[in-house]
């Protein structure tokens, strides 16, 4: 009996389908393809896979938990392909460092693994994150304004209730909210000097994870 490796298939929501070849045995991960990336305050993601085997779903890491208890109550039939969608729950990443984990589809010789990395930062899209090839945060893209600017904005997606703390001269128009995607206006106080660059920041916090968003106003070019 040989293992059969198949190419990636499109996700199907059929519960099961019969196979003509009684010698066919396999397990394959449909999603995530490669590495699943989740944010520091994210609660859940999902793995999709199919298998012909009786199996369990486990993980060795304590910060991600598969919701797969229903599988132990299933009565598997031979010569049948089963398709599964399993939610994965994540603790908030308050470590300040990215972390990686794997979800194991334990099916004997036909086992498979789904891999996740949880980054140490929030989903802020304005200004954008600059990250390394290993998904570590390097810095933010510039959110710089003219010395005469009076307003700008930031955009982010929070996966939990959030707060936004004002800086010295930048004040958010909204300082808290529920999970969702937001563009929040920042109101600037007048710059007393047209010849000096000034720096500030606002702090976004969601699910116990805080991130400082840098701001600056350029000095007047002489």
N, C-alpha and C positions, 0 to 999 in steps of 0.2 A: 504494500500500500504506500503510495508516494504522496508527499505534500504537493499541492497544486497552487502556484502563485498566479493570481489574476491581476490585471491592470485595474486601476482605480475606476470604480463604477459610479454612476450618478446615484444620489440618495434616493431610496425608495421607501415608501411608507407601508408597503405590504407586510403583513405580519409574518407570513411564511409562504414558501412555495416549494412544490415537490421537485426533486431532481431525478432525472432519468438514470444517471450513472450512479449506481449504489456505491462505487468506490470513490466518489468525490467527497473530500473532506477539506475544509479550509476555514480560516477566520481572516477577515480583512477590515482594517480601519478605513472608513470612508471620510470622516472628518473628526478632528482636524487633520489636514493633509500636511504632514511634516510636523510643525510645531505650532501649538495653539498659544496665542499671546493674550493675556488678560491683564487688566490694570489693577493698581494697588487697592482700590476700594471696591472692586467688582465682586459681586456675590456668586454668580453662576455662569457656566458655559455648558455646552452639550457635546457629547461624543456620539457619533453615528457609526455603526459597524454592522456587519452581518457574519453569520457563522453557521456551520452545520453541526456544531458540537454542544454538548452540555458543558456549562462553564459557570464560573463565578467572576465577579468584578471587584477588584481590590486595589488598594494603593498603599505604599509603604510610608508616605508622608502624612503628617498629621494635619497639615493646613489645607488639604483638598480631600473632599469626601464624595464618592459616587453614590447616587441615589438609585441603587440597583437591588434592593431587597426583594422586589417582585420576582426576580429571576429564580430564586430558590424554590418558589412555589409552582414554577412552570413544569409541565410534563412534555419533555422533548421527544420528538419522533425521529426515527432514523430516516435517512434519505430526504431530509427537509432542510431548506435554507431559511433561517430566521433573521429578521432585520430588527435592529434595536436602536432606540434613541434614549440615552441615559444622561440625565442632568448631573453636572459636577458642581459641588458647592465649595467656595473658597473662603478662608479666613482673610481678613484685611491684612495687607502686607505693611506692617509698621516697623519692619526691620531696617529700612533705609537701603536695602540691597535687593537686587533681583533674586528670585529663587526658582528652581526647576523641580518638576515632579512628573511622575508617570502614573497612568491608570492601566492596570493589568487586566487583560481578558484571559483568564486562566482556563485554558482548554487543552491541557496536555501538550501533545506534539504540535497542536495547531493553535497555540497561544499567540497573542498579539499585544502591542503596547501603544497607548496614545500619550503623547508628550505635551506638557504645558510649561510655560514660563510665565511667572507673575512678576511684572516689572515693579519698580519701587516708586513710580510716579503716577500722577493722576492723568486723566484724558483731557489735556488742555491743547486746543488746536490753534488758538491765537493768544499769545505768540506761540509758535510751534516749537516742539522739543527737537533738539539735536541729540541723537543717540549714537552710540558706538555699534559696531557689528555684533556685539554681544548683548545689545539692548540695555546698556547702562547709560544713564543720563549724563551727557556732556555739558549742555547748556541750553538756554532758550534762544530761538531766533530773535532778532532785534524787534523790540516794540519801542522804537524811538520816534520822537516827535520834534517838531520845530519848537524853538524857544517861545513862540507866540501861541502855541496850541492850547486850547482850553478844554478839549475833550478827546477821548479815545475809547476803546472798548477791548474786552477780552472775551474769548469764547471757550467753553468747556462743556464736557459731559460728566455729570456726577451720578454715581450709582447708588447714592444714599442721600439723606438730608445733608445740606452743606452750609457753610458760612464763609463769608469773604470779609477780611479785616482790612480797614483803610490804612493807607500809608500817611506820610507827613503832608504831602501836597496832592495826593490822588485819592479821591473818595468814590467808592462804588455807589451807583444808583440803587442797587439791590444788594443787601448784605446777607441774605439767607434764602433757602428754598428747598424744595423736595427734589428727589432724583429726576434727572432729565437733562436736556441740552439747553444751554443758555448763552446769550450774548449780553454781557453786562456793561453798561456805559460807565466810564471813569471820568469824573469831573476834576479838572486841575485848578488849583489856585494860581494866581498870577505869579509869574517868576519875577522876583525883585531885581534880578541881574540878567542883562541881555548878553553878558560876555562870559558867563560861567555855565558849564554843563552841570545839570543837577540829576541826582539819582534818587529813586524811591522804589517801593515794592508794595504789593498787596499779597495777602496770605489766604489761599484757598484751603479749606479743610473739609474732608468728606470721609465718614466712617473711621474717624480717628487718624487719618493720614493727612498731613499738612504739607503744602508746597508753596514756596515763596516765588512769586512771579515778579521779575525785575522790570523796572520802567526807567526811562531816562529821557531828558529833554536836551537836545543839542544846543551848544552855545551859538551865539550869533557869529557868523563868519565876517571877519573884518575885511 
